[in-house]
Amino acid sequence: QEKVKKRLTNEVDNQDSPEVIEKIAREKLNMVKPNEIVFVDDNQDENTTSSPLTTTKAATSDGE
């Protein structure tokens, strides 16, 4: 029971971390970073998740 308590405490403590916020934004809100290209499968069943099929960083004129 102590292991479960410690795990749950860690999960709560990490909710404000940038990594967790980014994961939630991407998975639940379908957000992407600037200059990313999103490929969406229009043939997806409406009952499936609406998350992007693939994301990739677009090349910019400065090479980044």
C-alpha positions as CSV (number, residue, x, y, z in Angstrom):
1,Q,0.0,0.0,0.0
2,E,3.0,2.3,0.6
3,K,4.2,1.8,-2.9
4,V,0.8,2.8,-4.3
5,K,0.7,5.9,-2.1
6,K,4.2,6.9,-3.3
7,R,3.3,6.3,-7.0
8,L,0.2,8.4,-6.7
9,T,2.0,11.1,-4.9
10,N,4.6,11.2,-7.6
11,E,1.9,11.4,-10.3
12,V,0.2,14.4,-8.6
13,D,3.6,16.1,-8.0
14,N,4.5,15.7,-11.7
15,Q,1.2,17.1,-13.1
16,D,2.7,20.6,-13.5
17,S,5.8,19.5,-15.3
18,P,6.3,20.8,-18.8
19,E,6.5,17.2,-20.1
20,V,3.1,16.2,-18.7
21,I,1.5,19.4,-19.8
22,E,2.8,18.9,-23.4
23,K,1.7,15.2,-23.4
24,I,-1.8,16.2,-22.4
25,A,-1.9,19.1,-24.9
26,R,-0.9,16.8,-27.7
27,E,-3.0,13.7,-26.8
28,K,-6.2,15.2,-25.5
29,L,-6.3,18.6,-27.2
30,N,-4.5,17.6,-30.5
31,M,-2.1,20.5,-30.2
32,V,1.1,20.6,-32.2
33,K,4.3,22.6,-31.9
34,P,5.0,25.5,-34.3
35,N,6.4,24.4,-37.7
36,E,5.2,20.8,-37.3
37,I,3.2,19.3,-40.1
38,V,0.3,17.1,-39.2
39,F,-1.0,14.3,-41.4
40,V,-4.6,13.3,-40.6
41,D,-6.3,10.2,-41.9
42,D,-9.7,11.3,-43.2
43,N,-10.7,7.7,-43.5
44,Q,-10.7,7.2,-39.7
45,D,-13.8,5.8,-38.1
46,E,-15.6,8.6,-36.1
47,N,-15.5,6.4,-33.0
48,T,-11.7,6.3,-32.9
49,T,-9.4,8.9,-31.4
50,S,-9.1,12.2,-33.3
51,S,-5.3,12.5,-32.6
52,P,-3.1,13.3,-35.6
53,L,-1.8,10.3,-37.5
54,T,1.8,11.6,-37.8
55,T,3.6,14.7,-36.8
56,T,6.9,15.9,-38.2
57,K,8.9,19.0,-37.9
58,A,8.9,21.2,-41.0
59,A,12.1,22.5,-42.4
60,T,12.5,26.2,-42.1
61,S,14.5,28.6,-44.3
62,D,17.2,28.9,-41.7
63,G,17.8,25.1,-41.7
64,E,16.1,24.3,-38.4
